[in-house]
Amino acid sequence: MELVILGVLALLIFGGRLPEVGRSLGRGIVEFKRGLQGIEDDVEKAASDDKPAASSPKALDQPSTTHSTESQNRESQPTPNSPPN
């Protein structure tokens, strides 16, 4: 019963433009769904890009080996203000 009353009110308010209003409402819903799908794709892509980098053992070992090599080089070279060993 409520739907019939709403339909009659819509017909009175929009009159001959009712099909046009329905089309624009449908287009708006379709664009909204496309936007949501695009956001979901971006989130899934970002999640899949993060997983391999975090679980890669090579990616985790490289910074620590580079840091230790640099610190060893600095320790073996005397500084200008320090006395020679």
SULJO-V285131 format. One record per residue. N is the residue number from 1. RES is the residue in one letter. PHI is phi in degrees with one decimal (* if undefined). PSI is psi in whole degrees, 0 to 359 (NA if undefined). OMEGA is omega in whole degrees, 0 to 359 (999 if undefined). Layout:
n=N res=RES phi=PHI psi=PSI omega=OMEGA
n=N res=RES phi=PHI psi=PSI omega=OMEGA
//
This chain:
n=1 res=M phi=* psi=319 omega=181
n=2 res=E phi=-65.9 psi=325 omega=180
n=3 res=L phi=-66.0 psi=324 omega=179
n=4 res=V phi=-65.3 psi=316 omega=179
n=5 res=I phi=-63.4 psi=316 omega=178
n=6 res=L phi=-63.7 psi=322 omega=178
n=7 res=G phi=-64.1 psi=317 omega=179
n=8 res=V phi=-65.0 psi=316 omega=178
n=9 res=L phi=-61.7 psi=317 omega=179
n=10 res=A phi=-62.7 psi=319 omega=179
n=11 res=L phi=-64.4 psi=320 omega=179
n=12 res=L phi=-67.7 psi=319 omega=184
n=13 res=I phi=-74.2 psi=311 omega=187
n=14 res=F phi=-93.1 psi=336 omega=176
n=15 res=G phi=57.4 psi=237 omega=183
n=16 res=G phi=-73.5 psi=346 omega=181
n=17 res=R phi=-86.9 psi=3 omega=183
n=18 res=L phi=-58.3 psi=316 omega=177
n=19 res=P phi=-61.7 psi=322 omega=179
n=20 res=E phi=-65.7 psi=319 omega=178
n=21 res=V phi=-64.6 psi=319 omega=178
n=22 res=G phi=-63.3 psi=318 omega=178
n=23 res=R phi=-62.2 psi=314 omega=181
n=24 res=S phi=-66.6 psi=325 omega=177
n=25 res=L phi=-65.4 psi=318 omega=177
n=26 res=G phi=-63.0 psi=317 omega=178
n=27 res=R phi=-63.2 psi=320 omega=179
n=28 res=G phi=-62.9 psi=319 omega=178
n=29 res=I phi=-65.2 psi=318 omega=179
n=30 res=V phi=-63.5 psi=316 omega=179
n=31 res=E phi=-63.9 psi=322 omega=178
n=32 res=F phi=-62.5 psi=315 omega=179
n=33 res=K phi=-64.4 psi=321 omega=178
n=34 res=R phi=-64.0 psi=320 omega=178
n=35 res=G phi=-63.6 psi=317 omega=177
n=36 res=L phi=-62.9 psi=319 omega=180
n=37 res=Q phi=-64.7 psi=321 omega=178
n=38 res=G phi=-63.4 psi=319 omega=178
n=39 res=I phi=-65.9 psi=317 omega=179
n=40 res=E phi=-62.0 psi=320 omega=178
n=41 res=D phi=-63.7 psi=318 omega=179
n=42 res=D phi=-63.8 psi=319 omega=180
n=43 res=V phi=-66.0 psi=316 omega=179
n=44 res=E phi=-63.9 psi=320 omega=180
n=45 res=K phi=-65.8 psi=317 omega=179
n=46 res=A phi=-64.9 psi=321 omega=179
n=47 res=A phi=-66.9 psi=320 omega=180
n=48 res=S phi=-73.4 psi=331 omega=177
n=49 res=D phi=-72.2 psi=328 omega=182
n=50 res=D phi=-75.5 psi=327 omega=185
n=51 res=K phi=-63.7 psi=309 omega=182
n=52 res=P phi=-64.6 psi=324 omega=182
n=53 res=A phi=-67.7 psi=322 omega=182
n=54 res=A phi=-76.1 psi=330 omega=183
n=55 res=S phi=-93.6 psi=356 omega=181
n=56 res=S phi=-75.2 psi=121 omega=180
n=57 res=P phi=-68.4 psi=329 omega=179
n=58 res=K phi=-65.2 psi=320 omega=180
n=59 res=A phi=-65.1 psi=328 omega=180
n=60 res=L phi=-79.0 psi=328 omega=183
n=61 res=D phi=-80.7 psi=329 omega=187
n=62 res=Q phi=-60.1 psi=311 omega=181
n=63 res=P phi=-62.9 psi=322 omega=182
n=64 res=S phi=-70.1 psi=322 omega=179
n=65 res=T phi=-70.9 psi=323 omega=178
n=66 res=T phi=-65.3 psi=318 omega=181
n=67 res=H phi=-65.5 psi=317 omega=182
n=68 res=S phi=-68.1 psi=325 omega=178
n=69 res=T phi=-65.1 psi=317 omega=179
n=70 res=E phi=-64.2 psi=320 omega=181
n=71 res=S phi=-69.7 psi=326 omega=177
n=72 res=Q phi=-66.9 psi=321 omega=179
n=73 res=N phi=-64.3 psi=320 omega=180
n=74 res=R phi=-67.9 psi=323 omega=181
n=75 res=E phi=-70.6 psi=327 omega=183
n=76 res=S phi=-79.4 psi=339 omega=180
n=77 res=Q phi=-96.4 psi=129 omega=178
n=78 res=P phi=-72.5 psi=148 omega=176
n=79 res=T phi=-84.3 psi=156 omega=183
n=80 res=P phi=-60.6 psi=331 omega=183
n=81 res=N phi=-92.3 psi=350 omega=183
n=82 res=S phi=-92.9 psi=149 omega=178
n=83 res=P phi=-72.4 psi=148 omega=180
n=84 res=P phi=-66.6 psi=152 omega=181
n=85 res=N phi=-81.6 psi=NA omega=999
//
